[in-house]
Amino acid sequence: MFICWELWRSRCNHKYETIKPSVYRSKRNITNILFFTLQSNFDRIKVENSWENINQIFDVSINHKNAIRVNWIRLPTMFAKLNTNGSCVNGRCGGGGILRNALGQVIMAFTINLGEGTSSWAEAMSMLHGMQLCIQRGVNMIIGETDSILLAKAITKSWSIPWRMYIPVKKIQKIVEEHGFTINHCLREANQPANKLASISLSTDVNQVFNSYTNLPSLVKGLVNLDRMNLPTFRSKRTKDANLIFEPP
């Protein structure tokens, strides 16, 4: 805007006041305007009254993207890991989960249709259903993982339980106390097979249990293979440039 204004002013001066246009003068005027504007509104930004310095500041990206490497973490030999996830689309909820041994081999997986509800409730119901299946099969030494930090914190009593998920969380806490399960939070990128199973649950009204790797849907098989081979996925995270302090007036 400042540049357009200065070019327009220079044109009018030449046309109506016969003042010869000057690139140096226009550039100097634009620099001064930008310099005083930055100083008066963003006094914590270090700026010099020079075109090169101001141009460099405007070229700085305030936000940068950092890539974080994320892996499905294997467990000690005697443990098994249960990953679960809930999904909710237009009020219709479903869930899915997968139980694997320390080598990443599938013990069982499931999808469950949950009917109407909320996403947080679906997350809790999926975890509860997965834990109940583990108990029925006599599988001990379970570490459960969910990408819902709300659910993980509520189960471990770090946060209060939201009323919508109160009943399933209390049941989960009872199972944890009686059977010695451990519940952890994981990033979504480390929970992809469970996420895919939760999505599949919304496309059917039938609850499914997969008793082996060969029975899994093909898309889930691919994600399981990536985890078993310890191939990472990458989480993109925006960060502010440490060299630039941006605080609106």
C-alpha positions, 0 to 999 in steps of 0.5 A: 500500500505504501509503495503504491501510494508513493508511486502514485504521488510521484506520478501526480507530482510529475504531471501536475507540478512538473517535478521530475520522478526520481527512483532514489527519492521514491525509494527513500520515502517508502523506506522512511514510511515503513521504518517509522510505521514499524518503529511505532507499532512493533517497537520490539523488532530490531530494524534499521532505516535502510531498504535492505534491512526492511526488505529482509524483515518482510521476507522473514516467515514468522512461522516455520514448519518442523518435522518430528519423526514418529515411530510406533514404539516396541515393548519389552518381550513379555508385554503386548500393546493395545492401540485404540481410536474412536471416530465420530462423523455427523454424530455417528460414532465407531471405534477400532483397535489392534493388539500386537506383541513386542515384535509388532505381530498382530494378536487381534484387532477389532471394529465396533459400531457405537451409534450416536455420541461424541468423539471423546465418548467414542475414544473411551468406549473403544479403549474399554472394548479393547481392554475387555477383549484382552481380558476375555482372551487372557492376555496380560501385561497390556500397555494401552495407547490412545492419541486422545490426550484427554482420555489418557489424562482422565484415565490416569486421574491427571485431569477430571473426567468430562461427564460425557465419558464418565461411565466408560472411563470409570470402568477403564480405571477399574480394569486398570486397577484390577489387571495392572494395565498401563495407559499412555498417550501417543501421537496420532502418527503412531496410532495409524492402524487403530485410526484406520480401523475406527474409520472402517467401523463407520462404514458397517453396522457389524462389529468385527474381530480379526483374529490374525494378520491375514484377516485384516483389511488390506489398508490396515495390513500396510500400516501394520507392516510399516510399524513392524519394520519400524519405518517412521512417519513425520509430524509437521509442527509450526514454530515461531522464528526465534529471531523475530518477536511478533506481538500485534499492538 
